[in-house]
Amino acid sequence: MAPNESVSLRDSLPPGGVGQELHNTERDAFSIDQIDSRQFESGRKRASVLVGSAILQLPIWGFAMSYGVFQEYFSSNWTLQGNHVATGIIGTTLNGVMYLSMPFLFALFTKRWARRRQTAAFCGAVLTGLSFLLSSFSTEVWHLVATQGVMAALGCALIFSPITLSLGEWFNTSNRAVAYGITLSCKNIVGSTCPLLFRGLLDHFGLRNTLRIWAAIAAGTSVLAIFLIPTHPSRLSPGAQRARRIPWQFLRHRTFYIYSVAIILQSCGYGLPQTYLSTYAHEVTLLSQTSATLLLTLFNIPGIASSAFFGYLSDNKRFPLSASTVTAISAVSSALSAFLFWGLTSQGSMALLVLFSITFGFFAGGYSATWGGVINEFEREAAQNDEAIDSGMMYGLLNGARGIGYVSGGLAGVPLLKVGSMSSAGNFGYGTAYGPLIIFTGLSSIFGGWGMLWKWKWKKQLPLV
């Protein structure tokens, strides 16, 4: 082709066409890279938050879910002043104070103090480590109650509340249920392994050094994990700092009170086996300390699967069940487990105790997983009445109800044991000093499903408010 006939590609197109197309292509490529970069960064932060939340289950729940090991240890290695029976309230007080403080902490860190979540969690880590360190110097029973039952509980709650809020916000659009399920499974893994850890530490190092080692573990893992969980950017914007009015219209509806009472009653009995099962196995059925510790491990293991199971029942679309039905399944099944398996055990009968640990741990351990369906019911009721509702606040209040139950059950456990020791006569569990405790556990468990009975009786007679 002749030189004067050669036409460049730029000249053959409309003026500015090539430049504009190249500019658009470069801009689109840059935008895609930006989106990919943001998605990668967001995914990386969500993974970091999830890992941090999983690690935090160890310092938050490790001691609380394994306290039965210490209770059994005190029965044969008591060196403090006071009656060792009084230590039975420590485990339930620890759980109770932790849950009781959650409604206030959830409300505080939802909006007003959202920027201070990490700071509060760090303070909680310091308080938790300090409480166990101080408890290692205890000389009287009330020292243990104050440090382990109250101080440690407040420290763990200061870690749990802000971190749980951040986890829900980082997974607010997708996979939130999966994220909660993973952390709840990690909690039950902690509850399954820590009893063995504490048993080994107590056997090799004694009570005081074990508490000091745990103080270091709790503080160290907490600080490490909290660094992995930043506050969600949506809570750091200036507009998010404005105080939000909490909707209280749910207080006018009976549904809230029905489920709150049910949770209180169920929690009264749920914490007692965690505290006394190891001691019962060692003293009554004459099992070794190792076997008694394994029972507590078996008690916590089923929670890994039961949380997912009862969560599925609550959200099941193919065969939908009401929240009251799902809570009743958990409550009635765990009550039957207490009455039939724990109550009928005899000396050397490890099989029934194993069966009780697995079945009660599964059905009672999955009770809190039904709260998703309960909150869905609250939300439907609010929508029908054109009312606002704060689901996070509702979750905190349900935890508060559980705290009332834990504390009440712990306070009832000590006098029930005294009554049983005065009237014990028989070979089965019912005839031992633990008989009243077993009956109380079964009754409180079955009343945890009373919501179904209330609705069946009154639904057609009383209109919803």
C-alpha positions in Angstrom: 0.0 0.0 0.0 1.3 3.5 -0.9 2.3 5.7 1.9 -0.4 8.3 1.1 -3.0 5.6 1.2 -2.1 4.3 4.6 -4.7 5.4 7.1 -4.1 5.1 10.8 -6.6 3.4 13.0 -6.9 6.7 15.0 -7.8 8.6 11.7 -10.4 6.0 10.7 -12.5 6.5 13.8 -14.5 9.5 15.0 -12.5 12.3 16.6 -11.6 11.3 20.2 -13.1 7.8 19.8 -10.0 5.8 20.5 -8.9 8.0 23.4 -12.4 7.9 24.9 -12.6 4.1 24.5 -9.2 3.5 26.0 -10.1 5.9 28.9 -13.4 4.1 29.5 -11.7 0.7 29.4 -9.0 1.8 31.8 -11.6 3.4 34.2 -13.8 0.2 34.1 -10.7 -2.0 34.8 -9.7 0.3 37.7 -13.3 0.2 39.1 -13.3 -3.6 38.9 -10.0 -3.8 40.6 -11.3 -1.4 43.3 -14.4 -3.5 43.9 -12.3 -6.7 44.0 -9.9 -5.1 46.4 -12.7 -3.9 48.6 -14.4 -7.3 48.6 -11.1 -9.0 49.4 -10.4 -6.6 52.2 -13.9 -7.0 53.6 -13.7 -10.7 53.3 -10.3 -10.7 55.1 -11.7 -8.6 57.9 -14.8 -10.8 58.3 -12.5 -13.9 58.5 -10.4 -12.1 61.1 -13.5 -11.2 63.1 -14.7 -14.8 62.9 -11.4 -16.2 64.0 -11.1 -13.7 66.9 -14.7 -14.5 68.0 -13.9 -18.2 68.0 -10.8 -17.8 70.1 -12.6 -15.7 72.6 -14.9 -18.5 73.5 -12.0 -20.0 75.5 -11.5 -17.2 78.0 -15.2 -16.4 78.2 -16.7 -19.8 78.7 -13.8 -22.2 79.6 -14.0 -21.8 83.3 -17.8 -21.3 83.5 -18.5 -24.5 81.6 -16.0 -26.5 83.5 -16.7 -25.4 87.1 -18.1 -28.8 88.0 -14.4 -30.1 88.0 -13.5 -27.6 90.7 -16.6 -28.4 92.7 -15.6 -32.1 92.7 -12.0 -31.1 93.5 -13.2 -29.1 96.6 -15.1 -32.1 98.0 -11.9 -34.0 98.6 -9.2 -31.2 98.7 -10.7 -28.5 100.8 -8.2 -26.2 102.5 -10.1 -22.9 102.8 -12.1 -21.6 105.7 -15.9 -22.2 105.5 -18.1 -25.0 104.3 -17.1 -26.3 100.8 -20.8 -26.9 100.0 -21.2 -23.2 99.7 -18.9 -23.2 96.6 -21.8 -24.7 94.7 -23.2 -21.2 94.1 -20.0 -20.0 92.4 -20.6 -21.7 89.0 -24.2 -20.6 88.7 -23.4 -17.1 90.1 -20.7 -16.7 87.4 -23.1 -17.6 84.6 -25.9 -15.6 86.2 -24.0 -12.4 86.7 -22.6 -12.6 83.2 -26.0 -13.1 81.6 -27.7 -10.5 83.9 -25.3 -7.8 82.8 -25.8 -8.4 79.1 -29.0 -6.4 78.6 -27.3 -3.3 79.9 -24.0 -3.8 78.0 -25.8 -4.6 74.8 -27.8 -1.4 75.1 -24.7 0.6 75.9 -22.5 -0.6 73.1 -25.1 -0.8 70.3 -24.8 2.9 69.5 -23.7 5.3 72.2 -20.4 3.6 73.1 -19.8 1.8 69.8 -16.4 3.5 69.4 -15.3 2.1 72.8 -16.1 -1.5 72.1 -12.5 -2.6 71.8 -11.4 -0.6 74.8 -14.2 -2.1 76.9 -13.2 -5.6 75.7 -9.6 -5.0 76.7 -10.7 -3.8 80.1 -12.8 -7.0 80.4 -9.7 -9.1 79.6 -7.7 -7.4 82.3 -10.5 -7.8 84.8 -10.9 -11.5 83.9 -7.2 -12.2 84.3 -7.0 -10.2 87.5 -10.0 -11.9 89.1 -8.6 -15.4 88.6 -5.2 -14.3 89.8 -6.7 -12.8 93.0 -8.8 -15.9 93.5 -5.6 -18.0 93.7 -4.8 -16.1 97.0 -8.3 -16.9 98.5 -8.4 -18.1 102.1 -12.2 -18.1 102.6 -15.2 -19.2 100.6 -16.5 -15.7 100.1 -13.2 -14.7 98.4 -13.9 -17.3 95.7 -17.5 -16.1 95.3 -16.4 -12.5 94.9 -13.5 -13.1 92.5 -14.7 -16.0 90.4 -18.5 -15.6 90.7 -18.7 -11.8 90.4 -15.4 -10.2 89.1 -14.7 -12.8 86.5 -18.3 -12.7 85.4 -18.2 -9.0 84.8 -14.9 -9.3 83.0 -16.2 -12.0 80.7 -19.4 -10.0 80.0 -17.3 -7.0 79.1 -15.6 -9.1 76.5 -18.6 -11.0 75.2 -21.1 -8.1 74.7 -19.2 -5.7 72.5 -17.5 -8.5 70.5 -20.9 -10.3 69.8 -22.4 -7.0 68.5 -19.4 -6.5 66.2 -19.7 -10.1 64.9 -23.3 -9.5 64.0 -22.5 -6.3 62.2 -19.7 -7.7 60.1 -22.0 -10.5 59.0 -25.2 -8.4 58.8 -25.9 -9.1 55.1 -24.9 -12.7 54.6 -23.8 -15.8 56.6 -24.8 -14.3 59.9 -26.4 -17.6 61.0 -23.3 -19.5 59.9 -21.0 -17.1 61.8 -23.1 -17.4 65.0 -23.2 -21.2 64.5 -19.4 -21.5 64.2 -18.8 -19.4 67.4 -21.4 -21.4 69.3 -19.8 -24.6 68.2 -16.5 -23.3 69.3 -18.1 -22.5 72.7 -19.2 -26.1 73.1 -15.8 -27.4 71.9 -14.3 -25.3 74.7 -16.8 -26.8 77.2 -15.9 -30.3 76.0 -12.1 -29.9 76.3 -11.6 -27.5 79.3 -12.8 -30.0 81.9 -10.0 -32.3 80.9 -7.5 -29.4 80.9 -8.5 -28.3 84.4 -8.5 -31.9 85.7 -4.9 -32.3 84.5 -3.8 -28.9 85.9 -5.4 -29.6 89.3 -3.8 -33.0 89.6 -0.3 -31.8 88.7 -0.2 -28.2 90.1 -2.9 -27.9 92.7 -5.7 -25.3 93.0 -3.7 -22.1 93.4 -1.2 -22.6 90.5 -4.0 -23.8 88.3 -5.9 -20.6 88.8 -2.7 -18.6 88.1 -2.1 -20.5 84.9 -5.7 -20.0 83.8 -5.4 -16.2 84.6 -2.5 -16.0 82.1 -4.3 -18.1 79.5 -7.6 -16.1 79.8 -5.8 -12.7 79.6 -3.4 -13.7 76.9 -5.9 -15.2 74.5 -8.4 -12.4 75.1 -5.9 -9.7 74.2 -4.8 -11.5 71.1 -8.3 -12.2 69.9 -9.7 -8.7 70.6 -7.0 -7.2 68.2 -8.6 -9.3 65.4 -12.1 -7.8 65.9 -12.4 -4.1 64.8 -15.6 -2.2 65.2 -17.7 -2.2 62.0 -17.2 1.1 60.1 -21.0 1.7 60.1 -20.7 2.3 63.9 -17.8 4.7 63.6 -19.5 7.3 61.4 -20.5 10.6 63.1 -24.2 9.9 62.4 -24.0 6.6 64.2 -23.0 8.3 67.4 -26.4 9.9 67.9 -28.2 8.3 70.7 -31.1 6.1 69.5 -34.3 5.8 71.3 -34.9 2.2 72.3 -38.4 1.0 71.4 -40.2 -0.4 74.5 -43.5 -1.2 72.9 -42.8 -4.9 73.3 -43.4 -4.5 77.1 -47.1 -4.3 76.3 -47.3 -7.7 74.8 -47.7 -10.9 76.7 -45.4 -12.9 74.4 -42.3 -11.3 75.9 -43.3 -12.2 79.4 -44.3 -15.8 78.5 -40.9 -16.6 77.0 -38.9 -14.6 79.6 -40.5 -16.7 82.4 -39.9 -19.9 80.5 -36.2 -19.0 80.1 -35.9 -18.2 83.8 -37.4 -21.5 84.8 -35.4 -23.6 82.3 -32.1 -21.9 83.4 -32.8 -22.6 87.1 -32.2 -26.3 86.4 -29.8 -26.1 83.5 -26.9 -24.9 85.5 -27.2 -27.4 88.3 -25.9 -30.5 86.5 -22.9 -28.5 85.2 -22.1 -27.8 88.9 -22.9 -31.0 90.7 -22.7 -33.8 88.1 -19.0 -34.6 88.6 -19.4 -34.5 92.4 -22.5 -36.8 92.2 -20.6 -39.3 90.0 -17.7 -39.4 92.4 -19.6 -39.5 95.7 -22.7 -41.5 94.9 -21.9 -43.7 91.9 -18.3 -44.1 93.2 -16.7 -43.4 89.8 -13.1 -42.3 89.6 -12.2 -38.6 89.3 -11.3 -39.2 85.7 -14.6 -40.8 84.8 -16.4 -38.0 86.7 -14.6 -35.4 84.6 -15.4 -37.3 81.4 -19.1 -37.0 82.2 -18.8 -33.2 82.2 -17.1 -33.4 78.9 -19.9 -35.6 77.5 -22.4 -33.1 78.9 -21.0 -30.3 76.7 -20.1 -32.2 73.5 -23.7 -32.6 72.3 -24.2 -28.9 72.3 -22.0 -28.7 69.2 -24.8 -30.5 67.2 -27.8 -29.5 69.2 -27.4 -25.8 68.6 -27.5 -26.4 64.8 -30.4 -28.8 65.2 -32.7 -26.5 67.2 -31.7 -23.5 65.1 -32.8 -25.6 62.0 -36.1 -26.4 63.7 -36.7 -22.7 64.4 -36.0 -21.7 60.8 -37.3 -24.7 59.0 -39.4 -23.7 56.0 -40.5 -27.2 54.9 -42.1 -28.2 58.2 -42.5 -24.9 60.0 -42.8 -25.2 63.8 -43.8 -22.3 66.2 -41.2 -21.1 68.6 -43.3 -22.4 71.5 -43.3 -25.9 70.0 -39.5 -25.9 69.5 -38.9 -24.7 73.0 -41.3 -27.4 74.3 -39.4 -30.1 72.5 -36.1 -29.1 74.2 -37.7 -28.6 77.6 -39.8 -31.8 77.8 -37.0 -34.0 76.4 -34.4 -32.6 78.9 -36.9 -33.1 81.8 -37.4 -36.7 80.9 -33.7 -37.2 80.7 -33.3 -35.9 84.3 -36.2 -37.9 85.7 -35.5 -41.2 84.0 -31.7 -41.3 83.7 -30.2 -39.2 86.5 -32.9 -40.0 89.0 -32.6 -43.8 88.4 -28.8 -44.1 88.6 -27.3 -46.3 91.3 -23.9 -47.1 92.7 -21.5 -48.0 89.9 -24.1 -47.3 87.2 -22.0 -45.3 84.8 -24.1 -46.2 81.8 -27.2 -44.2 82.9 -25.1 -41.2 83.9 -23.4 -41.3 80.5 -26.9 -41.5 78.9 -28.1 -38.6 81.0 -25.0 -36.4 80.2 -25.5 -36.9 76.4 -29.3 -36.5 76.3 -29.6 -33.7 78.8 -26.6 -31.9 77.3 -28.2 -32.2 73.8 -31.8 -31.1 74.6 -31.1 -28.6 77.4 -27.9 -27.3 75.7 -29.9 -26.5 72.5 -32.5 -24.5 74.3 -30.8 -21.1 73.7 -30.7 -21.9 70.0 -34.5 -21.6 70.0 -34.2 -17.9 70.8 -33.8 -17.1 67.1 -37.4 -18.4 66.5 -38.5 -16.5 69.6 -37.1 -13.2 68.3 -38.7 -13.9 64.9 -42.0 -14.2 66.7 -41.4 -10.8 68.5 -40.6 -9.2 65.1 -43.7 -10.6 63.5 -45.8 -9.3 66.4 -44.2 -5.9 66.1 -44.8 -5.8 62.4 -48.5 -6.7 62.9 -48.8 -3.8 65.3 -46.7 -1.4 63.2 -44.2 -1.1 66.0 -40.4 -0.7 66.0 -38.2 -3.4 67.6 -34.5 -3.7 68.4 -33.6 -7.3 67.9 -30.2 -6.9 69.5 -31.8 -5.4 72.6 -34.3 -8.3 72.7 -31.5 -10.8 72.6 -29.8 -9.0 75.5 -33.0 -9.1 77.5 -33.4 -12.9 76.9 -29.9 -13.4 78.2 -30.8 -11.3 81.2 -33.7 -13.6 81.9 -31.3 -16.6 81.7 -29.1 -14.8 84.2 -31.9 -14.6 86.7 -32.5 -18.3 86.3 -28.9 -19.2 86.8 -28.6 -17.2 90.0 -31.9 -18.5 91.3 -31.0 -22.1 90.6 -27.6 -21.7 92.2 -29.1 -20.2 95.4 -31.7 -23.0 95.5 -29.1 -25.8 95.0 -27.4 -25.4 98.4 -30.5 -25.7 100.6 -31.9 -28.5 98.3 -28.7 -30.5 99.1 -29.1 -29.9 102.8 -32.7 -31.1 102.7 -31.6 -34.2 100.7 -28.9 -35.0 103.2 -31.4 -35.1 106.0 -33.9 -37.4 104.3 -31.7 -39.5 102.0 -32.5 -43.2 102.0 -32.3 -45.5 98.9 -30.1 -46.7 96.2 -31.3 -44.7 93.2 -30.5 -41.0 92.7 -33.9 -40.0 94.2 -32.9 -41.6 97.5 -29.6 -39.8 97.9 -28.8 -36.3 99.1 -29.1 -35.2 95.5 -32.7 -36.4 95.2 -34.4 -33.0 95.7 -31.8 -31.4 93.3 -32.7 -34.0 90.6 -36.4 -33.3 91.0 -35.9 -29.6 90.9 -33.8 -29.9 87.7 -36.5 -32.0 86.0 -39.4 -29.7 87.0 -37.6 -26.5 86.1 -36.7 -28.0 82.7 -40.2 -29.0 81.9 -41.6 -25.6 82.8 -39.2 -24.1 80.3 -41.7 -25.2 77.6 -44.7 -23.8 79.3 -45.2 -21.3 76.4 -46.8 -24.0 74.3 -49.3 -24.8 77.1 -50.1 -21.2 77.6 -50.8 -20.6 73.9 -52.8 -23.8 73.5 -55.0 -22.8 76.4 -55.4 -19.1 75.9 -54.9 -18.3 72.2 -58.5 -18.5 71.3 -59.7 -16.9 74.6 -57.5 -13.9 74.9 -56.8 -11.5 72.0 -53.3 -10.4 71.4 -52.6 -6.9 72.8 
